[in-house]
Amino acid sequence: MRLSMPTTVLTAIPARSMWCAERPQEIVDWIRDHNRRNGGSRLTNYVAIDDRVLPNEQGGEYMRGHFVQTRMATGLSAERAQEAVRSGHLPALPNPQPITDESVKQPVG
């Protein structure tokens, strides 16, 4: 899916064991590090999209209101993509296009 808005996409977070329930803490650590390095450009709006139940993991309190859960078997559906947009933690799209299951399968870039 192409997003025509200013956004930062986390494609990698610090390498920790995938078996430890601490992904939210990894995300928060990344945000804090980003904000320290970019004092004038602070990241305040974010949505974490994952098939894990991040609010129940270490640091999960930071995910409340910033999290959309997917299903491992289906991935990011149009419904979940819309939920991420509706969360209010992403900038509004100037000319929003409908999000469909086909559009979320399109490669980005």
N, C-alpha and C positions, 0 to 999 in steps of 0.2 A: 504494500500500500504506500503510495506517495503522500507525504504530508507537506503541504506548501505553507509551512509556518516555521518561525525560528524555534528550533528544538535541539536538545542534546540527547542523543541516544546512547545509553550505556551498552557497549558491546562486550565489554570485559570489566570485571570487577576483581579486586585482589584475590589471588588464588588461595582458597581455603578448601578444606575437605567438603565435597558435596554431601557427605553423610552427616555433617554437623548442622544442626538446625540454627544457623546463624546468618543466613543470607540477608535479612533485614539489617543486621549490624554491619555487614559488608557494604551495603548500599549507603547507610548513614555515614560510615567512615569515608566513603568516596565523596559524598556530598560535602562533608566537613573539610576534607582535604582540598577539594575544588574551591570552596569558598575562601579558604586561607590563601590559596595561590592566586585567586582572582578577586581581590578585595572589592573592586568596583563592579564586578559582575557576579552577584550572588545568586546561587540557584535556590529558589524558594518553592517553585511549582514543579512537581514531579508526580508521575504515576508509575508504579512498579507493576509489571504484568508478568505473572508466573503461574505455573500449575501447582506450586506448593502453597500451603496455607501460611503465608508470611506473617500475618498478625499473631500467630501462635508460636513463632520462633523468637530467639534472642533478638532484642531490638524491635520486636513486632509492634510496639506501641507507636513507633514512628510511621508505620504503614497504614494505620487507621485513617481512612479518608483518602489515601494515596495508593490504593491497591485494587487491582482487578485480577480475579483468579480465572485461569483458563483450565481446560482439561487436557491432560497429557495426550489422550487419544485423538482429540480434534484440533488442538492448538488454538490460535487466535481466531475466533469467529467474528463475523460482522457484528453480532450482538455485543460481544465483549469489547470490540473496538469502539463501538458507539458508547458503551458504558465508560470507557476511559476518557473519551471526549467530553461526555456529560459530567464527569467528576468535577469539572471546574478547575482542575489543576493543570490544564493545558491551555495555551493561548487560543483564542477564538480564530477559526478559519475565516479569511476574508470572503471566499466564495466556496463554501463547503459543498463537497460532492457527496452523494449518498455512499455510505460504506456498505459493501456487499461482501458475501463470502468469497466471491471471485476477486474483488479488489484487494482483500487482505492477503491473497496468495501471490499477488504480483511482486516481483523483486523490487527492492528499493535501490535507487542509484542511477 
